[in-house]
Amino acid sequence: MTDKWTAADIPDQHGRVAVVTGANSGIGFFAARELARAGARVVLAVRNADNGAEAGRDIAAAVPGAKVEVAPLDLASLDSVRSFAEQFKAANDGLEVLINNAGVMAAHPRQLTADGFELQFGTNHLGHFALTGLLLDRIEGRDDARVVTVSSGAHRMGRINFDDLQGGRSYGRWRAYGQSKLSNLLFAFELDRRLREAGSSIRSVAAHPGYAATNLQFAAAPRLDRMVMAVGNRIMAQSAEMGALPLLYAATYPGLEGGTYVGPSSFFEQRGYPRPVGSSSAARDEDAARRLWAVSEELTGVQFRIPATQP
Ligand SMILES: NC(=O)c1ccc[n+]([C@@H]2O[C@H](COP(=O)([O-])OP(=O)(O)OC[C@H]3O[C@@H](n4cnc5c(N)ncnc54)[C@H](OP(=O)(O)O)[C@@H]3O)[C@@H](O)[C@H]2O)c1
């Protein structure tokens, strides 16, 4: 294996099932396409059915014989998360790869999810927390099963404001994004610790794409931010296809340890080929992770039942 790991290095995925959230666009689309190319049956978990169907057609056109399905999932609604999980479980005995990828950035003004959570914390963290908890019993016991949670270099500017998690008293769009992406990492690492303690064979890992030109920069941010990021996208960003590589590495690299965080290797982790990377000390704060976990269970009403596979 060279240090330039690409999608061509993905091991055979035939017989494996993958769910990718936000797979109609950006890095999620390319991650789904390359998993399908490697033989996985891929469920595109998307909130807009037409966009999902179009992504499915694009993957089928690029990968003849691709096994791709589209299923509705709005992470900003716990009802939608529950019905996605129910429908998936009714139709599937198992799930080998869950990629918690969908996200929204720098929403302005402050917006709320259907359940009254601040949009970024609610979508990026709480929605994926609930989804993972609800699907975990289908993942347990599967061969080389992995949960990949997508964070960002922006986790480094994140603080978990336990006194005002929803930004109701004081809201900053970038602060809220940083909090949501730090939450993604705290969740991924805490899940890893809990799985290990239970003797589970599932591995919880995390990834970030560096700086990739996608819709993220234009979906929710205010006009001035969008103009600045449009310039950044042209001169600094790598392609969404390259940005998907850390997710694919985290999902498939043989023998990858639980708790690994994968990102691009060059230019301050903004671009390049994937490799394990470091995280902020705040992301490794076990007290904060336990506290966030408890709050997340309370807010979502989803209690994790981590099954033990070993005696
Ligand atoms: N691009 C970067 O430079 C960068 C850097 C660091 C981290 N990331 C992370 O990478 C992940 C993917 O982002 P991207 O860059 O590929 O952006 P993107 O092209 O905007 O893709 C985001 C995806 O998330 C979906 N999504 C948003 N809200 C949702 C909801 N409530 N329910 C279900 N799906 C929802 C979007 O659906 P719609 O198409 O319907 O809006 C879209 O499919 C995010 O977690 C982001 O934080 C990206």
The ligand as an SDF file (V2000), in Angstrom:
LIG
                    3D

 48 52  0  0  0  0  0  0  0  0999 V2000
  -16.7780   20.5840    2.3720 N   0  0  0  0  0  0  0  0  0  0  0  0
  -15.8810   20.8150    3.3300 C   0  0  0  0  0  0  0  0  0  0  0  0
  -14.8900   21.5120    3.1270 O   0  0  0  0  0  0  0  0  0  0  0  0
  -16.0610   20.1950    4.6750 C   0  0  0  0  0  0  0  0  0  0  0  0
  -15.0630   20.4120    5.6290 C   0  0  0  0  0  0  0  0  0  0  0  0
  -15.1850   19.7970    6.8680 C   0  0  0  0  0  0  0  0  0  0  0  0
  -16.2620   18.9760    7.1470 C   0  0  0  0  0  0  0  0  0  0  0  0
  -17.2310   18.7960    6.1950 N   0  0  0  0  0  0  0  0  0  0  0  0
  -18.3660   17.9160    6.5550 C   0  0  0  0  0  0  0  0  0  0  0  0
  -18.6460   17.0440    5.4720 O   0  0  0  0  0  0  0  0  0  0  0  0
  -20.0080   16.6250    5.5530 C   0  0  0  0  0  0  0  0  0  0  0  0
  -20.6430   16.6610    4.1820 C   0  0  0  0  0  0  0  0  0  0  0  0
  -20.6630   17.9810    3.7090 O   0  0  0  0  0  0  0  0  0  0  0  0
  -20.3630   18.3890    2.1860 P   0  0  0  0  0  0  0  0  0  0  0  0
  -19.1850   19.2670    2.2270 O   0  0  0  0  0  0  0  0  0  0  0  0
  -20.3700   17.2080    1.3050 O   0  0  0  0  0  0  0  0  0  0  0  0
  -21.6250   19.3610    1.9130 O   0  0  0  0  0  0  0  0  0  0  0  0
  -22.9150   19.2230    0.9920 P   0  0  0  0  0  0  0  0  0  0  0  0
  -22.5230   19.0430   -0.4330 O   0  0  0  0  0  0  0  0  0  0  0  0
  -23.7470   20.4170    1.3360 O   0  0  0  0  0  0  0  0  0  0  0  0
  -23.5980   17.9200    1.5130 O   0  0  0  0  0  0  0  0  0  0  0  0
  -24.2960   17.9060    2.7310 C   0  0  0  0  0  0  0  0  0  0  0  0
  -25.3420   16.8540    2.6650 C   0  0  0  0  0  0  0  0  0  0  0  0
  -26.0450   16.8420    3.9110 O   0  0  0  0  0  0  0  0  0  0  0  0
  -27.4120   16.8370    3.6190 C   0  0  0  0  0  0  0  0  0  0  0  0
  -28.2300   17.3670    4.7050 N   0  0  0  0  0  0  0  0  0  0  0  0
  -28.2390   18.5980    5.2540 C   0  0  0  0  0  0  0  0  0  0  0  0
  -29.1890   18.6850    6.1930 N   0  0  0  0  0  0  0  0  0  0  0  0
  -29.8130   17.4760    6.2440 C   0  0  0  0  0  0  0  0  0  0  0  0
  -30.8780   16.9420    6.9870 C   0  0  0  0  0  0  0  0  0  0  0  0
  -31.5640   17.6770    7.8650 N   0  0  0  0  0  0  0  0  0  0  0  0
  -31.2380   15.6530    6.7800 N   0  0  0  0  0  0  0  0  0  0  0  0
  -30.5930   14.8990    5.8800 C   0  0  0  0  0  0  0  0  0  0  0  0
  -29.5780   15.3580    5.1190 N   0  0  0  0  0  0  0  0  0  0  0  0
  -29.2020   16.6360    5.3000 C   0  0  0  0  0  0  0  0  0  0  0  0
  -27.5450   17.6780    2.3590 C   0  0  0  0  0  0  0  0  0  0  0  0
  -28.8050   17.4700    1.7580 O   0  0  0  0  0  0  0  0  0  0  0  0
  -29.4240   18.5370    0.7230 P   0  0  0  0  0  0  0  0  0  0  0  0
  -28.7030   18.3480   -0.5650 O   0  0  0  0  0  0  0  0  0  0  0  0
  -30.8610   18.1570    0.6730 O   0  0  0  0  0  0  0  0  0  0  0  0
  -29.1810   19.8930    1.3130 O   0  0  0  0  0  0  0  0  0  0  0  0
  -26.3820   17.1220    1.5660 C   0  0  0  0  0  0  0  0  0  0  0  0
  -26.7360   15.9000    0.9660 O   0  0  0  0  0  0  0  0  0  0  0  0
  -20.6650   17.5430    6.5930 C   0  0  0  0  0  0  0  0  0  0  0  0
  -20.8350   16.8230    7.8020 O   0  0  0  0  0  0  0  0  0  0  0  0
  -19.6570   18.6630    6.7860 C   0  0  0  0  0  0  0  0  0  0  0  0
  -19.7180   19.2260    8.0780 O   0  0  0  0  0  0  0  0  0  0  0  0
  -17.1530   19.3650    4.9640 C   0  0  0  0  0  0  0  0  0  0  0  0
  1  2  1  0
  2  3  2  0
  2  4  1  0
  4  5  1  0
  4 48  2  0
  5  6  2  0
  6  7  1  0
  7  8  2  0
  8  9  1  0
  8 48  1  0
  9 10  1  0
  9 46  1  0
 10 11  1  0
 11 12  1  0
 11 44  1  0
 12 13  1  0
 13 14  1  0
 14 15  2  0
 14 16  1  0
 14 17  1  0
 17 18  1  0
 18 19  2  0
 18 20  1  0
 18 21  1  0
 21 22  1  0
 22 23  1  0
 23 24  1  0
 23 42  1  0
 24 25  1  0
 25 26  1  0
 25 36  1  0
 26 27  1  0
 26 35  1  0
 27 28  2  0
 28 29  1  0
 29 30  1  0
 29 35  2  0
 30 31  1  0
 30 32  2  0
 32 33  1  0
 33 34  2  0
 34 35  1  0
 36 37  1  0
 36 42  1  0
 37 38  1  0
 38 39  2  0
 38 40  1  0
 38 41  1  0
 42 43  1  0
 44 45  1  0
 44 46  1  0
 46 47  1  0
M  CHG  2   8   1  16  -1
M  END
$$$$
